[in-house]
Each structure stands twice: as structure tokens, then as C-alpha cells.
Amino acid sequence: MRFLLAAALLLTLPAQARITRLEILEEIPFAEGASFGPAGPYVRIRALARGELDPAAPANAGIALLAQAARNARGMVEYDTDVTILRPADRSRGAGVLLYDVVNRGNKFTPSWIDDAPEPQGGMVNDPRTREDAGIAFTMRRGWTVAWSGWQTDGPARVGTLIRLPEAINNGLPIVQRIRHEVVQGTRGPERVRLIGLPYPAADMQATLTVRANQADAPTLLPADDGSDQGWRWVDRSTIQLMPFGTTPTPRHIYEFTYDATRPSPTGIGFAAVRDVVAHLREQEGARHVLGFGVSLSGRFLRHFLELGMNQSEQGARVFDGALAHIAGAGKVFANEPFAMPGRTATQHEDRFYPENWPPYATATLLERAPGLKWIESNTSTEYWQKGASLIHTDAGRDAAPAENARFMLVPGTQHGGHSATVGTPGACANPRNPNSAGPALRAALSNLEAWVVQGTPPPPSVVPRVSDGTAIPASAIRMPAVPGVTWAPRDNPIGRPADWTHPPAAPEGVMPTFVPAVDTDGNETAGLRLPHLVAPLGTSTGVNVYKDLRGELCDRDGIYLPFARTRAERERTGDPRLSLEERYPTREAYVAKVTEAANALVATRYLLPEDRDSAIKAAEGARGW
């Protein structure tokens, strides 16, 4: 391991640059010096970027609270952000392509979602160092440089890719605003948490706490502890707890704490920080082409990035040449408002009325603010049920005209979090979750994006549900097979107009016309990029589920996988209306042949890479059921 001294590492940029210094904190061989094809060995660099923004610059005009932030002697607003870089040790052996992976709550997604690296227990591959962390080495074998930097302040500190921002003040006085903090345990995190942390410190002790089970229920007021050891109490100005001491929130119940918060930061700086870090890395790493990649929250970040016009540096140069946003739905990020909470994600049961969905929804409109950008947007069926994904390619309930510089893709038969490490256990849901991975589709999409940007070769056409051919239909028209013991989703999550997130309405208002993918008699989706596991299914794979202990509430962003019965006798005994494996594929060889045919067709149309075709065939040869 080689540590570089700060005095030797300091890189000072010209005065007009927005990243003023890049301090290299550590540079070590990656993956024990393993060689990755033509690119050879890689190095891993950990750095700290120090930047500053001019509040008067037109490029920064849309950043909320920037004018109220503390300034240095030059009138600039300073910040610093964590940076990690994986690149060929010999830059001349690289492909000249920089893949910038927008972190998600500080987490790096490329290792697990693209390179299929195994995830450590309890987290993502956030400190890639070993050969195991390289996974199948998709990015390294292509000679790409991969980089990450922080843009959020509200991610867990342990992941180490965050940004640090100054406080915003109002004429020398603290800014105070009434806000609502929603807490739901046992859905996206642990079930038992004794202390409830607040997103911003309290300005005073005047607050209310309510609880309800279902989204539509009337809330029950919990009293502030008056010494009777009931209700809730303050621990400090940033923490509360339920009483009696040791009580934890009821799993999946919705707790809402409304209070006067203070000490906000201009969190929208995160967008400008990504803009400026990427512009700097393009120059310093000698990248001829820059690709952006974002998953879920990070995909919504990229959509918001376009809306803010951030794909041009302050000097007018393009930031990303191409970008792939995965599972973003029609949303953006609650990151550019006073007292923003970027980590929120709105679903039918929780975080429902926090800012995420607002016009323009259509990607074609967002791209008008990013000249020359080549864009691919992929979603699973989860985003059509939970996140209004049909709004990105429809207009007033009709198919929208295609955008020449954009491609859209539904990856059916997968759920929101579908990647190589996804588990199929029910968790908090009523039905087993969907373990299918969208990784093969994403690798092909990135390969197509590279060819589009570098060589000018357009990717294959968009593959999405369409109103015109009946593959995009209202959720109320979906008819799932009557499998005994299975609870299907009763509805989709309606997308309404933006609401007051501190005092939200009882139900969404101004609901937009949205659609979900049509299904066949098995309940499998009929449109989109149908990977071999869906063309030759072994069960029903959906992107929507329901909670096991709540009345018809959609189970976060999880789907369902229900295997078919092995034999006709078995399905008749259980009352399953879906054909059994033996009725579909008389022999294993017949099943493998169908998978092979589907995989070869996808390779021929460039929706699947040859290596993922081979993996799909190998998996079929080892499938159980015969």
C-alpha cells in the first residue's frame, strides 16, 4: 500500500476551474495487481476533491439556498467531496472511456450491478480492492476508467462517498422551517430501531408525533412524554425515542414527526459538484468519452441533472456524452429545496408525498436541456406499478413521439432491485420476491451506449409497453392467474401533482394517466426486452408485491417469483391454473433449446452480449425441475 503525502499530492487548478484541488489520499494496486485483458493491471485511487461555486454564475442559478451559504474571501461557496477512481495503471492502455457511476446514498453500484461482484454481508461493494471485488470484470476488460464522487450529505458515513456542505443562513440568523419526518421500519431497513434520528436538528421542542398502519388510515396522535412513561420523548435536538424506554416502532407502521427544523444546507450543490468533478476528471484522466450511469435514486439524479441544465460545465463544455438511467421511473430527487432529504423514495405506502414526481415527466423534454447527449433509460415493471414509468414515453395517455437521441427499455420479469445478489425470500412481503437479474440487459445497454458515443453506431430500437398495441394498459385491466394462496397487487401507485410535503393531502390529487405492462395467462409481461428467463419461463415473475401484514399495500419496490409446478398432477392437486414444467418442456433438452433460441435472437439484435448468452444457456442446463 502506498500513501502519498498531502503536500506532494496537491493538484491546484487554474483559477477559472470549479474543482480547486484534488488531494490524492491513497493509490494502491487494484485486485492484487491482476491484469484485465488489453488494459492490463488497474490502480485504485481514493481522493478528496475541494470545489467552489460562484452564486452569481448563471450555471448555478437554480441551486436552492446557494445565495444564503457562507462564502470565502473571493465570494465563493466551498464544499468538499469524496472521490474514488479505478483506472488502468498505464493510462495509455485504457479505452479512453470514463464511466461515472452516480452513488446511491453513498453506495457504489457498478461492482455489484454491472461487474456481478459478490456483495459483502450487509452492504454493497463500497471499498473495491480485491480480485473478488472485480466480479466478472466487465468494466475492466473493456479498459474503462470508473469513478465515483459524493453528492449527498444524508448517506451512511460508513460507506465513505459523501459530500460536505456549508450551512445556509438568513442575514446572519438561522433558517427555521416546519417540516415532516416520516419513519417506517422493517421495509427498507431493520425492524427494531430504538432511537429515531432526525434529518435536521430541531429549533425548539414544539413537535407532534402520529402513527398509522396503512397509508389511507387516520393517524393517531402519540403524546409527548409528561413523566408518565408513555408516548415519546426528546433524547436531544436531533433524536427522539418512543416510551416506555426500549420501545421500538411497530414494523411497517407510518410514524410522522412534525417539528421546527433548522440548519439546512444548499443540498442542490450536489448536482454542481458532480458536474464539476466529472468535467475535471475528463481532463485529468485524459478521457475522450464520458458515460454516466445511475441506478434507482441515482437514475432519478440523472433525470434531475438534465432538468437543471447541469450537463454543461461553467465553461460550456458537455459533461456526459452518454448516460444510462436505470429504474428511475418518472421521478427526480428531493435534493434541491430548503430542508431537502435526497434519500427519500416515494412509494404507495411510504414517503408518498415527498417531492419526487413533477413535470416535465417526459424524457424528451428533459433532453432539450442537454444538447448532444445520448440517453438510454431502462426500467423494470416495478417502476410502472410504483413510479409512473409510463410517463417517460407517453403523453396525455398516448404513446409519445420517439426522441432520436434516446432509447427506452422495459426489462420485464425483474423487480426494482434485480441484480446478481437479489434474494427470492419473501422478507416483509406476502409472496416470495423476484430474484431475476437485469444485469445482462444493463451490460448490453452500456455496450450499446459506448458504441453510440464512440463510434456513432445507434443502439437497437426502444422496447417498451405501448398504448397503441395494447401492451401498455391500466393496472385495473390486469388479470393475474388465480393461484391459490397468492395475493396479487390490487392497484398501482397513482402519480398525482406535487403536494405540500409537510402538510400532504389525504390522497394524491390531479392523478396522471399511467399504464403498466400487459401480461399473459401466466402473469408474465408480454412487452419489453424479454430475457431468456421470461421467453422460456420456469415461473411467474412480476415487479410488484404486497405486504404480508398490511391491507393490500404495495410491498416497497419488490416483485414476485412463483415457480410452476413440476408435473400436471402436482398443479392439479394444488389448483394451480398455470401449465406445469412437464407440459411446457417435455425434457430438459427441450427447455435448454428454447433458452438457446431466445438468447441467440437477443444477441443478434444487440440486446444481449454473447457472454451473457452463454451464461443463460449454462444456467438452463443446470436448472432444476427435471
Secondary structure, 3 states (H helix, E strand, C coil): CECCCHHHHCEECCCCCCEEEEEEEEEEECHHHCECHHHCEEEEEEEEEEEEECCCCHHHCCCCCHHHECCCCCCCEEEEEEEEEEEECCHHHCCCEEEEECCECCECCHHHHCCCCCCCCCCCCCCCCCCHHHCCCHHHHCCCEEEEECCCCCCCHHHCCCEECCCEEECCEECEEEEEEEECCCCCCCCCCCEEECCCCEEEEEEEEEEECCCCCCCEEECECCCCCCCEEEEECCEEEECCCCCCCCCCCEEEEEEEEECCCCCCHHHHHHHHHHHHHHHHCCCCEEEEEEECHHHHHHHHHHHCCCCECCCCCECCCEEEEECCCCCCCCCCCCCCCCCCCCCCCCCCCCCCCCCCCCHHHHHCCCCCCEEEEEECHHHHHHCCHHHHCEECCEECCCCCCEEEEECCCCCCCCCCCCCCCCCCECCCCCCCCCHHHHHHHHHHHHHHHHCCCCCCCCECCCCCCCCEECHHHCCCCCCCCCCCCCCCCCCCCCCCCCCCCCCCCCCCCCCEECECCCCCECCCCCCHHHHCCCEEECCCCEECCCCCCECCCCCCEEECCCCHHHHHHHCCCCCCHHHHCCCHHHHHHHHHHHHHHHHHCCCCCHHHHHHHHHHHHCCCCC
